């Protein structure tokens, strides 16, 4: 991946834990290594095919001056989000916030926080079998689109499917979406759970009826196993209502544990 580097942009602003830092201010320095593809810009010599670094410098300066945080960790996290949303061309950012005038009563040259954030791809399966099923699904899509940390890239067709798990209930509407996000998996899960809660979902019967069901199927090719989250989804290979829409939008999505594509998993399911 190519890079545009803004090195030590100086901004006078008012971030800090102590009252005098917040009232009197001090100099901060921002170094941003922005990851993008510059080939088209290089071939066409057209500014529209790259990042306007003068404009980005102004956005960084405005953010630093218009906000106020106690911690430079918070400055870095929120500024990284601003840079990632500056242009769809931006794929990632390596960001350093330096505070050379920090209130430390010992000799030092600089104190800084460095973070790396990037857009990452995840597949989310969705389903509903209670009430106005399509509205619950469409409302969830709208809330995802309203979240600056999520971009919906592809959406499968939405199909009616039989319920799974042996609980007698109405048919589902199911499908799958491909998103791009810079949210960590556990925070993405929190957001999806909140959407389910806002739809009125009640978790009282395993595999029971639900107004909205949102599951992380893949997050890049990461393998995650915590008390709250298992990725790839532990039972996806047994669920045609997950595999079929997944194959519709990404037949070569790769299962990092089974070492097989979504298409291979679907074929194996159908041949049982």
C-alpha angles and dihedrals in degrees: 000000000000124000142217111197127204105192123204101335104190118223127173108217146140112255121137148097097252123079094234091054091053095045103036101030131205142215120285126185123213124200114185124183103193118200119214143128110272099174097098092046089049092051097042099034086219122143090210089070096058143035118287097229093192089056091045091051089054092049090051092049093047092049093049092050099039097051134058126205134170095221131046085217087067091045090053095046095050095041090051088057091051092052093047089054095045092092138353086237090068110093101172145347135217102203132188123187112194126196108187093167095053114148098257118142094214132076112272139145102216147344119209145166120217125196135174118208131171143169109264130188125241134173118223124192117208136194144165135182104165128083119328094003097182093049092053090052095045092047089053091051090051092052090049090052090049090055108088090209093064134062121184107221104173136008125196123220113275114241136183112245138179117258119266128221105041099275113132107239145124124294120273135232106225140179146134137246134199113220137182116219143160092205115114112247095255092050091047087053090051090052093049091048089052090054089051091050092049089054089058097253115171119201101206102116123047109238087002131139117302137181090218135006121188120178131178105232100174132003103194101298095310123139111216127178118173135138089269106030137042118182128213087042106262097228103031094111089062095050119083090183086065100036098047098055090039090056090047092063102023116014091168097051103136128232105215095202101042091036090223137115124248089252092054091049091050092049091050091051092051092048096054 
